[in-house]
Protein backbone atom coordinates (compact mmCIF):
# COMPACT_ATOMS: atom_id res chain seq x y z
CA UNK A 1 0.00 0.00 0.00
CA UNK A 2 1.41 3.42 -0.94
CA UNK A 3 1.97 6.25 1.49
CA UNK A 4 -0.82 8.23 -0.12
CA UNK A 5 -3.21 5.32 0.38
CA UNK A 6 -2.19 5.05 4.02
CA UNK A 7 -2.78 8.74 4.56
CA UNK A 8 -6.11 8.85 2.80
CA UNK A 9 -7.31 5.31 3.27
CA UNK A 10 -10.26 6.28 5.43
CA UNK A 11 -11.50 8.83 2.91
CA UNK A 12 -11.16 6.36 0.04
CA UNK A 13 -13.05 3.71 2.00
CA UNK A 14 -15.82 6.16 2.80
CA UNK A 15 -16.06 7.29 -0.82
CA UNK A 16 -16.26 3.70 -2.05
CA UNK A 17 -18.97 2.91 0.47
CA UNK A 18 -20.91 6.00 -0.54
CA UNK A 19 -20.69 5.11 -4.23
CA UNK A 20 -21.80 1.55 -3.54
CA UNK A 21 -24.75 2.77 -1.50
CA UNK A 22 -25.76 5.15 -4.27
CA UNK A 23 -25.55 2.43 -6.91
CA UNK A 24 -27.55 0.06 -4.75
CA UNK A 25 -30.21 2.66 -4.16
CA UNK A 26 -30.55 3.39 -7.86
CA UNK A 27 -30.90 -0.28 -8.78
CA UNK A 28 -33.29 -1.29 -6.00
CA UNK A 29 -37.04 -1.56 -6.78
CA UNK A 30 -39.31 0.93 -5.06
CA UNK A 31 -40.96 -1.78 -2.96
CA UNK A 32 -37.64 -3.08 -1.55
CA UNK A 33 -37.83 -2.88 2.23
CA UNK A 34 -35.63 -0.30 3.91
CA UNK A 35 -32.47 -1.77 5.43
CA UNK A 36 -33.66 -0.93 8.93
CA UNK A 37 -36.70 -3.17 8.43
CA UNK A 38 -34.71 -6.27 7.48
CA UNK A 39 -31.71 -5.95 9.81
CA UNK A 40 -32.76 -7.48 13.11
CA UNK A 41 -30.68 -7.29 16.30
CA UNK A 42 -29.91 -10.99 15.88
CA UNK A 43 -28.59 -10.53 12.35
CA UNK A 44 -26.55 -7.51 13.45
CA UNK A 45 -25.07 -9.61 16.26
CA UNK A 46 -24.19 -12.42 13.86
CA UNK A 47 -22.56 -9.94 11.51
CA UNK A 48 -20.53 -8.43 14.34
CA UNK A 49 -19.50 -11.90 15.51
CA UNK A 50 -18.30 -12.84 12.01
CA UNK A 51 -16.29 -9.64 11.72
CA UNK A 52 -14.92 -9.29 15.23
CA UNK A 53 -14.86 -12.90 16.42
CA UNK A 54 -11.55 -13.68 14.68
CA UNK A 55 -9.96 -10.61 16.29
CA UNK A 56 -11.00 -11.72 19.76
CA UNK A 57 -9.91 -15.28 18.99
CA UNK A 58 -6.46 -14.24 17.75
CA UNK A 59 -5.80 -11.94 20.67
CA UNK A 60 -7.28 -14.28 23.28
CA UNK A 61 -5.40 -17.37 22.03
CA UNK A 62 -2.04 -15.60 21.91
CA UNK A 63 -2.57 -13.93 25.27
CA UNK A 64 -3.68 -17.18 26.88
CA UNK A 65 -0.60 -19.00 25.57
CA UNK A 66 1.73 -16.41 27.07
CA UNK A 67 -0.30 -16.32 30.28
CA UNK A 68 -0.02 -20.08 30.77
CA UNK A 69 3.75 -19.92 30.29
CA UNK A 70 3.92 -17.05 32.76
CA UNK A 71 1.97 -18.90 35.47
CA UNK A 72 3.87 -22.13 34.81
CA UNK A 73 7.18 -20.39 35.44
CA UNK A 74 5.90 -18.92 38.69
CA UNK A 75 4.52 -22.26 39.85
CA UNK A 76 7.75 -24.10 39.09
CA UNK A 77 9.80 -21.49 40.97
CA UNK A 78 7.92 -22.22 44.19
CA UNK A 79 9.39 -19.63 46.54
CA UNK A 80 6.98 -16.88 45.52
CA UNK A 81 5.50 -17.44 48.98
CA UNK A 82 8.56 -15.88 50.58
CA UNK A 83 8.01 -12.50 48.94
CA UNK A 84 6.70 -9.62 51.04
CA UNK A 85 2.87 -9.84 51.18
CA UNK A 86 2.57 -6.11 50.54
CA UNK A 87 4.20 -6.25 47.13
CA UNK A 88 3.93 -9.88 46.12
CA UNK A 89 3.68 -13.42 47.36
CA UNK A 90 0.61 -15.08 48.76
CA UNK A 91 -0.57 -18.66 48.85
CA UNK A 92 -0.78 -19.08 45.07
CA UNK A 93 1.44 -18.18 42.12
CA UNK A 94 -1.31 -16.08 40.53
CA UNK A 95 -1.28 -13.74 43.54
CA UNK A 96 1.70 -12.05 41.91
CA UNK A 97 -0.76 -10.57 39.37
CA UNK A 98 -1.86 -8.13 42.07
CA UNK A 99 1.59 -7.12 43.34
CA UNK A 100 3.20 -3.69 43.43
CA UNK A 101 0.87 -1.37 41.49
CA UNK A 102 -1.89 -3.94 41.95
CA UNK A 103 -1.46 -3.79 45.72
CA UNK A 104 -1.84 -0.02 45.67
CA UNK A 105 -4.92 -0.14 43.46
CA UNK A 106 -6.57 -2.57 45.87
CA UNK A 107 -5.81 -0.28 48.80
CA UNK A 108 -7.33 2.70 46.98
CA UNK A 109 -10.41 0.72 45.96
CA UNK A 110 -10.90 -0.41 49.55
CA UNK A 111 -9.90 2.67 51.54
CA UNK A 112 -9.60 5.69 49.24
CA UNK A 113 -6.67 8.07 49.00
CA UNK A 114 -4.14 9.43 51.46
CA UNK A 115 -2.34 12.14 49.49
CA UNK A 116 0.15 13.39 52.05
CA UNK A 117 3.85 14.06 51.91
CA UNK A 118 5.19 12.29 55.01
CA UNK A 119 8.78 11.24 55.58
CA UNK A 120 9.41 7.56 56.22
CA UNK A 121 11.00 7.22 59.69
CA UNK A 122 14.70 6.48 59.27
CA UNK A 123 14.50 6.50 55.45
CA UNK A 124 17.54 7.59 53.48
CA UNK A 125 18.28 8.15 49.82
CA UNK A 126 15.51 8.54 47.28
CA UNK A 127 12.57 7.10 49.23
CA UNK A 128 11.38 9.96 51.44
CA UNK A 129 7.59 9.74 51.22
CA UNK A 130 5.29 7.31 52.99
CA UNK A 131 1.68 7.95 52.01
CA UNK A 132 1.78 8.03 48.22
CA UNK A 133 -1.42 6.36 47.04
CA UNK A 134 -2.30 9.53 45.12
CA UNK A 135 0.42 8.66 42.61
CA UNK A 136 -2.13 6.17 41.19
CA UNK A 137 -4.98 7.66 39.19
CA UNK A 138 -8.60 7.01 40.24
CA UNK A 139 -10.49 5.56 37.26
CA UNK A 140 -9.17 2.00 37.48
CA UNK A 141 -9.65 1.54 41.26
CA UNK A 142 -13.09 3.15 40.96
CA UNK A 143 -14.06 0.54 38.33
CA UNK A 144 -12.59 -2.18 40.54
CA UNK A 145 -14.82 -1.06 43.40
CA UNK A 146 -17.89 -0.80 41.15
CA UNK A 147 -17.38 -4.24 39.60
CA UNK A 148 -16.76 -5.73 43.02
CA UNK A 149 -20.02 -4.29 44.36
CA UNK A 150 -22.02 -5.44 41.32
CA UNK A 151 -20.58 -8.93 40.90
CA UNK A 152 -19.67 -9.84 44.47
CA UNK A 153 -16.08 -10.54 43.43
CA UNK A 154 -13.25 -9.48 45.69
CA UNK A 155 -11.14 -6.54 44.65
CA UNK A 156 -8.50 -8.85 43.19
CA UNK A 157 -11.04 -10.61 40.96
CA UNK A 158 -12.78 -7.37 40.06
CA UNK A 159 -9.52 -5.71 39.05
CA UNK A 160 -8.51 -8.70 36.97
CA UNK A 161 -11.92 -8.75 35.26
CA UNK A 162 -11.66 -5.04 34.39
CA UNK A 163 -8.18 -5.55 32.95
CA UNK A 164 -9.09 -8.60 30.88
CA UNK A 165 -12.23 -7.00 29.41
CA UNK A 166 -10.31 -3.78 28.71
CA UNK A 167 -7.52 -5.74 27.01
CA UNK A 168 -10.02 -7.24 24.54
CA UNK A 169 -11.55 -3.79 23.98
CA UNK A 170 -8.05 -2.49 23.25
CA UNK A 171 -7.43 -5.36 20.82
CA UNK A 172 -10.63 -4.47 18.93
CA UNK A 173 -9.61 -0.82 18.82
CA UNK A 174 -6.12 -1.62 17.54
CA UNK A 175 -7.68 -3.86 14.90
CA UNK A 176 -10.19 -1.19 13.84
CA UNK A 177 -7.52 1.50 13.63
CA UNK A 178 -5.09 -0.63 11.64
CA UNK A 179 -7.78 -2.05 9.34
CA UNK A 180 -8.57 1.48 8.15
CA UNK A 181 -5.11 1.72 6.61
CA UNK A 182 -3.99 -1.82 5.92
CA UNK A 183 -7.04 -4.03 5.61
CA UNK A 184 -8.29 -6.97 7.63
CA UNK A 185 -5.13 -9.09 7.73
CA UNK A 186 -3.05 -6.14 8.91
CA UNK A 187 -5.65 -5.45 11.60
CA UNK A 188 -5.46 -9.03 12.83
CA UNK A 189 -1.66 -8.85 12.88
CA UNK A 190 -1.79 -5.64 14.91
CA UNK A 191 -4.18 -7.18 17.44
CA UNK A 192 -1.75 -10.10 17.72
CA UNK A 193 1.17 -7.72 18.27
CA UNK A 194 -0.74 -6.14 21.16
CA UNK A 195 -0.87 -9.59 22.76
CA UNK A 196 2.85 -10.35 22.43
CA UNK A 197 4.66 -7.03 22.95
CA UNK A 198 7.45 -7.54 25.54
CA UNK A 199 5.60 -5.53 28.20
CA UNK A 200 2.23 -7.20 27.61
CA UNK A 201 2.44 -9.26 30.80
CA UNK A 202 0.52 -6.52 32.63
CA UNK A 203 -2.47 -6.72 30.30
CA UNK A 204 -4.02 -9.51 32.37
CA UNK A 205 -3.03 -8.26 35.81
CA UNK A 206 -4.42 -5.87 38.39
CA UNK A 207 -2.83 -2.96 36.58
CA UNK A 208 -4.37 0.02 34.75
CA UNK A 209 -2.46 -0.38 31.48
CA UNK A 210 -5.10 -2.26 29.48
CA UNK A 211 -7.80 0.21 30.48
CA UNK A 212 -5.67 3.15 29.41
CA UNK A 213 -4.81 1.64 26.02
CA UNK A 214 -8.47 0.79 25.38
CA UNK A 215 -9.49 4.39 26.07
CA UNK A 216 -6.58 5.83 24.07
CA UNK A 217 -7.01 3.71 20.95
CA UNK A 218 -10.75 4.32 20.73
CA UNK A 219 -10.17 8.04 21.34
CA UNK A 220 -7.73 8.08 18.41
CA UNK A 221 -10.24 6.14 16.30
CA UNK A 222 -12.92 8.70 17.19
CA UNK A 223 -10.61 11.55 16.15
CA UNK A 224 -9.92 9.90 12.79
CA UNK A 225 -13.63 9.33 12.20
CA UNK A 226 -14.42 12.91 13.34
CA UNK A 227 -16.61 11.88 16.25
CA UNK A 228 -15.30 14.76 18.30
CA UNK A 229 -17.44 14.55 21.41
CA UNK A 230 -16.70 10.84 21.78
CA UNK A 231 -13.00 11.58 21.39
CA UNK A 232 -13.15 14.33 24.00
CA UNK A 233 -14.97 12.20 26.57
CA UNK A 234 -12.66 9.19 26.07
CA UNK A 235 -9.59 11.42 26.37
CA UNK A 236 -11.01 12.95 29.54
CA UNK A 237 -11.48 9.46 31.00
CA UNK A 238 -7.96 8.46 29.95
CA UNK A 239 -6.71 11.47 31.91
CA UNK A 240 -8.34 9.99 35.00
CA UNK A 241 -6.42 6.76 34.46
CA UNK A 242 -2.78 7.60 33.67
CA UNK A 243 -0.68 10.78 33.49
CA UNK A 244 0.62 9.85 30.03
CA UNK A 245 -2.82 10.91 28.79
CA UNK A 246 -1.01 14.21 28.21
CA UNK A 247 0.13 12.69 24.90
CA UNK A 248 -3.46 11.87 23.96
CA UNK A 249 -4.61 15.38 24.88
CA UNK A 250 -1.88 16.87 22.69
CA UNK A 251 -2.86 14.67 19.73
CA UNK A 252 -6.54 15.58 20.02
CA UNK A 253 -5.66 19.27 20.39
CA UNK A 254 -3.62 19.28 17.18
CA UNK A 255 -6.35 17.48 15.24
CA UNK A 256 -9.08 19.74 16.66
CA UNK A 257 -7.16 22.92 15.88
CA UNK A 258 -6.58 21.76 12.32
CA UNK A 259 -10.30 21.03 11.95
CA UNK A 260 -11.19 24.46 13.34
CA UNK A 261 -8.74 26.10 10.96
CA UNK A 262 -10.37 24.29 8.04
CA UNK A 263 -13.80 25.15 9.48
CA UNK A 264 -14.88 21.52 9.58
CA UNK A 265 -17.53 19.96 11.84
CA UNK A 266 -18.74 23.22 13.37
CA UNK A 267 -18.06 23.72 17.06
CA UNK A 268 -17.58 20.05 17.88
CA UNK A 269 -13.75 20.09 17.62
CA UNK A 270 -13.70 23.04 20.04
CA UNK A 271 -15.98 21.17 22.46
CA UNK A 272 -13.67 18.14 22.33
CA UNK A 273 -10.68 20.40 22.90
CA UNK A 274 -12.28 21.80 26.04
CA UNK A 275 -13.44 18.45 27.41
CA UNK A 276 -10.26 16.43 26.78
CA UNK A 277 -7.94 17.84 29.49
CA UNK A 278 -10.54 17.96 32.28
CA UNK A 279 -9.75 14.50 33.68
CA UNK A 280 -5.98 14.90 33.94
CA UNK A 281 -6.05 18.55 35.03
CA UNK A 282 -8.84 17.91 37.52
CA UNK A 283 -7.08 15.05 39.25
CA UNK A 284 -3.73 16.84 39.44
CA UNK A 285 -5.50 19.89 40.89
CA UNK A 286 -7.33 17.76 43.47
CA UNK A 287 -4.11 16.09 44.62
CA UNK A 288 -2.38 19.46 44.83
CA UNK A 289 -5.26 20.90 46.84
CA UNK A 290 -5.26 17.98 49.28
CA UNK A 291 -1.50 18.25 49.70
CA UNK A 292 -1.48 22.01 50.02
CA UNK A 293 0.89 22.27 47.07
CA UNK A 294 -0.36 22.41 43.49
CA UNK A 295 2.85 20.82 42.30
CA UNK A 296 2.36 18.10 44.89
CA UNK A 297 1.68 15.25 42.47
CA UNK A 298 5.07 15.67 40.82
CA UNK A 299 6.82 15.92 44.19
CA UNK A 300 5.01 12.75 45.16
CA UNK A 301 6.25 10.92 42.08
CA UNK A 302 9.80 12.11 42.61
CA UNK A 303 9.95 11.58 46.36
CA UNK A 304 8.13 8.26 46.62
CA UNK A 305 8.94 6.57 43.34
CA UNK A 306 12.05 8.33 42.00
CA UNK A 307 10.04 9.11 38.85
CA UNK A 308 10.62 12.51 37.31
CA UNK A 309 10.93 14.07 33.88
CA UNK A 310 14.66 14.64 33.36
CA UNK A 311 14.69 15.28 29.58
CA UNK A 312 16.17 11.85 28.85
CA UNK A 313 19.24 12.03 31.11
CA UNK A 314 18.42 8.72 32.81
CA UNK A 315 17.77 6.97 29.50
CA UNK A 316 21.11 8.17 28.14
CA UNK A 317 22.83 7.05 31.33
CA UNK A 318 21.43 3.56 30.89
CA UNK A 319 22.44 3.44 27.23
CA UNK A 320 26.00 4.51 28.13
CA UNK A 321 26.32 2.09 31.04
CA UNK A 322 25.05 -1.16 29.54
CA UNK A 323 27.74 -1.64 26.84
CA UNK A 324 30.59 -1.27 29.34
CA UNK A 325 28.90 -3.13 32.19
CA UNK A 326 29.05 -0.40 34.86
CA UNK A 327 25.31 -0.26 35.72
CA UNK A 328 25.89 2.96 37.66
CA UNK A 329 22.28 4.16 37.58
CA UNK A 330 19.19 3.84 39.73
CA UNK A 331 17.42 0.47 39.74
CA UNK A 332 19.94 -1.32 37.54
CA UNK A 333 18.76 -4.75 36.33
CA UNK A 334 21.17 -5.73 33.54
CA UNK A 335 19.14 -8.46 31.83
CA UNK A 336 15.83 -6.62 31.93
CA UNK A 337 17.49 -3.34 30.97
CA UNK A 338 19.08 -5.03 27.96
CA UNK A 339 15.61 -6.11 26.84
CA UNK A 340 14.48 -2.54 27.43
CA UNK A 341 17.23 -1.17 25.19
CA UNK A 342 16.16 -3.59 22.45
CA UNK A 343 12.56 -2.42 22.79
CA UNK A 344 13.61 1.23 22.60
CA UNK A 345 15.68 0.65 19.46
CA UNK A 346 12.79 -1.27 17.89
CA UNK A 347 10.37 1.51 18.82
CA UNK A 348 12.60 4.19 17.29
CA UNK A 349 12.90 2.20 14.06
CA UNK A 350 9.13 1.64 13.93
CA UNK A 351 8.54 5.34 14.56
CA UNK A 352 10.59 6.25 11.50
CA UNK A 353 8.66 3.72 9.43
CA UNK A 354 5.37 5.05 10.78
CA UNK A 355 6.28 8.62 9.80
CA UNK A 356 7.24 7.43 6.30
CA UNK A 357 3.71 6.04 5.91
CA UNK A 358 2.34 9.55 6.48
CA UNK A 359 -0.59 8.60 8.73
CA UNK A 360 -2.94 11.27 10.11
CA UNK A 361 -1.05 13.82 12.15
CA UNK A 362 -2.92 12.93 15.34
CA UNK A 363 -1.36 9.45 15.35
CA UNK A 364 2.13 10.85 14.83
CA UNK A 365 1.74 13.44 17.59
CA UNK A 366 0.33 10.86 19.99
CA UNK A 367 3.13 8.36 19.31
CA UNK A 368 5.96 10.89 19.49
CA UNK A 369 4.62 12.45 22.68
CA UNK A 370 4.16 9.05 24.32
CA UNK A 371 7.75 8.12 23.54
CA UNK A 372 9.03 11.50 24.74
CA UNK A 373 7.20 11.11 28.06
CA UNK A 374 8.55 7.57 28.54
CA UNK A 375 12.14 8.03 27.38
CA UNK A 376 12.42 11.51 28.88
CA UNK A 377 11.71 10.29 32.41
CA UNK A 378 13.78 8.84 35.20
CA UNK A 379 12.20 5.53 36.16
CA UNK A 380 12.89 1.81 36.37
CA UNK A 381 14.30 1.42 32.88
CA UNK A 382 13.42 -2.27 32.70
CA UNK A 383 9.77 -1.22 32.69
CA UNK A 384 10.15 0.73 29.45
CA UNK A 385 8.61 -2.10 27.41
CA UNK A 386 5.50 -1.84 29.56
CA UNK A 387 5.42 1.96 29.45
CA UNK A 388 5.57 1.86 25.64
CA UNK A 389 2.47 -0.35 25.38
CA UNK A 390 0.30 2.75 24.76
CA UNK A 391 2.37 3.57 21.65
CA UNK A 392 0.15 1.23 19.61
CA UNK A 393 0.50 3.19 16.33
CA UNK A 394 3.99 1.65 16.19
CA UNK A 395 2.24 -1.64 15.37
CA UNK A 396 1.00 -0.18 12.07
CA UNK A 397 4.18 -0.48 9.92
CA UNK A 398 4.96 -3.90 11.40
CA UNK A 399 1.41 -5.12 10.78
CA UNK A 400 1.55 -3.89 7.17
CA UNK A 401 4.71 -5.95 6.68
CA UNK A 402 3.28 -9.04 8.38
CA UNK A 403 0.11 -9.06 6.27
CA UNK A 404 2.22 -9.99 3.25
CA UNK A 405 3.07 -13.44 4.63
CA UNK A 406 0.69 -16.39 4.73
CA UNK A 407 -1.62 -16.94 7.70
CA UNK A 408 0.18 -20.12 8.81
CA UNK A 409 3.55 -18.40 9.06
CA UNK A 410 2.03 -15.26 10.55
CA UNK A 411 0.35 -17.07 13.43
CA UNK A 412 3.37 -19.31 13.96
CA UNK A 413 5.57 -16.23 14.42
CA UNK A 414 3.03 -14.59 16.71
CA UNK A 415 2.70 -17.82 18.70
CA UNK A 416 6.45 -18.01 19.27
CA UNK A 417 6.42 -14.36 20.31
CA UNK A 418 3.57 -15.09 22.75
CA UNK A 419 5.60 -17.82 24.48
CA UNK A 420 8.62 -15.53 24.66
CA UNK A 421 6.48 -12.70 26.02
CA UNK A 422 5.06 -14.96 28.74
CA UNK A 423 8.55 -16.10 29.70
CA UNK A 424 9.76 -12.52 29.96
CA UNK A 425 6.76 -11.53 32.08
CA UNK A 426 7.51 -14.40 34.45
CA UNK A 427 11.10 -13.27 34.78
CA UNK A 428 10.27 -9.61 35.32
CA UNK A 429 7.50 -10.13 37.86
CA UNK A 430 9.15 -12.94 39.82
CA UNK A 431 12.92 -12.93 39.53
CA UNK A 432 13.27 -9.18 39.80
CA UNK A 433 10.26 -8.59 42.01
CA UNK A 434 9.31 -5.39 40.18
CA UNK A 435 6.27 -4.42 38.10
RAFENCOR-V737006 format. One line per field, one symbol per residue. ss: DSSP state (A for helix, B for strand, O for the rest). phi: phi as a letter, one per 40 degrees, with the letter a starting at -180 (. if undefined). A space follows every 50 residues. Layout:
ss: ???
phi: ???
This chain:
ss: OOAAAAAAAAAAAAAAAAAAAAAAAAAOOOOOOOAAAAOOAAAAAAAAAA AAAAAAAAAAAAAAAAAAAAAAAAAAAOAAAAOOOOOOOOOOAAAAAAOO AAAAAAAAAAAOOOOOOOOOOOOOOOOOOOOOAAAOOAAAAAAAAAAAAA AOOOAAAAAAAAAAAAAAAAAAAAAAAAAAAAAAAAAAAAAAAAAAOOOA AAOOOOOOAAAAAAAAAAAAAAAAOOOAAAAAAAAAAAAOOOOOAAAAAA AAAAAAAAAAAOOOOOOAAAAAAAAAOAAAAAAAAAAAAAAOOOOAAAAA AAAAAOOBBOOOAAAAAAAAAAAAOOOOOOOOOAAAAAAAAAAAAAAAAA AAAAAAOOOOAAAAAAAAAAAAAAAOBBOOAAAAAAAOOOOAAAAAAAAA AAOOOOAAAAAAAAAAAAAAAAAAAAAAAAAOOOO
phi: .ccccccbccccccccccccccccccccccccccdccbccdccccccccc ccdccccccccccccccccdcccccccgcdcccddcbighcbcccccbcf dcccccccccbgbbcbcbccdgcbgccbbccbcccbcccccccdcccccc cgcccccccccdccccccccccccccccccbbgccccccccccccbddcc cccbacbccccccdcccccccccccgcccccccccdccccbacccdcccc ccccccccccccfbggccdccccccdcccccccccccccccgacbccccc ccccbfbacbggccdccccccccbgcfcacfcbdcccccccccccccccc cccccccfcdcdccdcccccccccccbcacccccccccdccccccccccc ccccccdccdcccccccccccccccccccbccgbc
